[in-house]
Amino acid sequence: MPEQQTENIAALLSLGAQHHEAGRLPQAEALYRRVLELDTGNPDALHLLGVLVGQIGQHDKALELIKAAIQVNAHNPHYHANLANVLQTLGRLDEAAVALERAFALDPNMVTALTNFGVLRQQQGRLDEAVAAYRRSLQVRPDYADAYYNLATALKEQGKLDEAIAALQQAITLQPDSANEHVVLAGYLLEGHDFNAALRACDSCLKLAPRNIRALGFKSVALTELGQREALHALIDFDTLITRRHIEAPAGYPNLAAFNDALISHVRTHPSLVDNPSTGATRGGGHTDELLVDPKGPFATFEQMINAAITEYLRSLPLQQSHPYLAQRPRAWRLTVWGVVLRAEGHQVAHIHPGGWVSGVYYAKLPAVVDTAAREHAGWIEFGQPPLEFHAKAKAEVRAVKPEEGLLLLFPSYVYHRTIPYKSEEERVSIAFDALPQF
């Protein structure tokens, strides 16, 4: 190839990479394709174009291009590392692991490849291999905070809580400004019953990220266990933060029962409804994915009603500059909605909604036992009880609320809540939602 053309190709690749890094993908793609017109087998252009098309969802094409780059030059570790990314996206995990091992073999200092190998094995449940990979990457780069963090999560999955805490503390020493590490440490410390340290970790997180929902939820548990009731009441004032309102039949429906029937039918027939999902809080029932997707059916109206209710809820809350929640209002939010269908012994375990700011639930159908078992609160929603994994010893301050068909409850996303199990063959259908905030 003439020297001048080689220089032109290098310039085109450099400019393409600049556009690519800046997120100007059409410009980058045009430059990579121009290089391939000049040099059909240019491995860098094949590789970079493969990465780009993978970013826009063309994973099969990405696989083809990156493999073509490797056929030309099998000794570039970045090609193999990015091949692994595509293979992992396609669910071909064992092939992805081989590609990552090849990348690390070509460049033993490429600890990201080895750490990603550990992440992959951790996803597969092969925890011993994951831990070994993280430890090997730390031998190469002892100051690699991400490897310590990943090691901590794998050790935690192995049940080695003390070792997990130590690894996470090392990650924080290396990367003290990462709010996520502090809040994860707080959760681990709560499980280990080191409540003072957990409270400090929550506060460290909140200094970095004052709106961190998990930190606020974890802090409520630590305050309960430490007996700091005044501080707990200040953080979670049930009377102020939990509101109830009854929905009226919207236009187009003769009465509220007809609207509820439409909601229930949409939930029951939704293609995403899954019984006993392996993740999430639902036990003994079904759970849908996002309901605000076309065709929305009655949920187009529901969306408008809930957004209006959230607006009023936020407007009604008092402004308190010293309170981490009451001092702030999101300028906007995106609503996400899902349905829950509980049956005999069905319930939701105690949980919070880390991605939300305002959460809520609407009751469309309830079993008769909710009315007849008032003493046991069967089928009621209960606020304030921490999740079982914390093995809490202190008596939590709770507030049980009786559901009613047509009742809408709104509350901060950091308040733990659960459904008390009930015995009945009748279904309990509720619609839950989060306002995902934009500040």
Stockholm file with secondary structure:
# STOCKHOLM 1.0

chainA/1-439         MPEQQTENIAALLSLGAQHHEAGRLPQAEALYRRVLELDTGNPDALHLLGVLVGQIGQHDKALELIKAAIQVNAHNPHYHANLANVLQTLGRLDEAAVALERAFALDPNMVTALTNFGVLRQQQGRLDEAVAAYRRSLQVRPDYADAYYNLATALKEQGKLDEAIAALQQAITLQPDSANEHVVLAGYLLEGHDFNAALRACDSCLKLAPRNIRALGFKSVALTELGQREALHALIDFDTLITRRHIEAPAGYPNLAAFNDALISHVRTHPSLVDNPSTGATRGGGHTDELLVDPKGPFATFEQMINAAITEYLRSLPLQQSHPYLAQRPRAWRLTVWGVVLRAEGHQVAHIHPGGWVSGVYYAKLPAVVDTAAREHAGWIEFGQPPLEFHAKAKAEVRAVKPEEGLLLLFPSYVYHRTIPYKSEEERVSIAFDALPQF
#=GR chainA/1-439 SS CCHHHHHHHHHHHHHHHHHHHTTCHHHHHHHHHHHHHHCTTCHHHHHHHHHHHHHTTCHHHHHHHHHHHHHHCTTCHHHHHHHHHHHHHTTCHHHHHHHHHHHHHHCTTCHHHHHHHHHHHHHTTCHHHHHHHHHHHHHHCTTCHHHHHHHHHHHHHTTCHHHHHHHHHHHHHHCTTCHHHHHHHHHHHHHTTCHHHHHHHHHHHHHHCTTCHHHHHHHHHHHHHTTCHHHHHHHCCHHHHCEEEECCCCTTCSSHHHHHHHHHHHHHTCTTCEESCSSSSEEEEEECSCSSSSSCTTHHHHHHHHHHHHHHHHHHSCCCTTSTTTTCCCSEEEEEEEEEEEEEEEEECSBCCTTCSEEEEEEEECCTHHHHCTTTTTTCEEESCCCGGGCCCSCCCCEEECCCTTEEEEEETTSCEEECCCCCSSCEEEEEEEEEEEC
#=GC SS_cons         CCHHHHHHHHHHHHHHHHHHHTTCHHHHHHHHHHHHHHCTTCHHHHHHHHHHHHHTTCHHHHHHHHHHHHHHCTTCHHHHHHHHHHHHHTTCHHHHHHHHHHHHHHCTTCHHHHHHHHHHHHHTTCHHHHHHHHHHHHHHCTTCHHHHHHHHHHHHHTTCHHHHHHHHHHHHHHCTTCHHHHHHHHHHHHHTTCHHHHHHHHHHHHHHCTTCHHHHHHHHHHHHHTTCHHHHHHHCCHHHHCEEEECCCCTTCSSHHHHHHHHHHHHHTCTTCEESCSSSSEEEEEECSCSSSSSCTTHHHHHHHHHHHHHHHHHHSCCCTTSTTTTCCCSEEEEEEEEEEEEEEEEECSBCCTTCSEEEEEEEECCTHHHHCTTTTTTCEEESCCCGGGCCCSCCCCEEECCCTTEEEEEETTSCEEECCCCCSSCEEEEEEEEEEEC
//
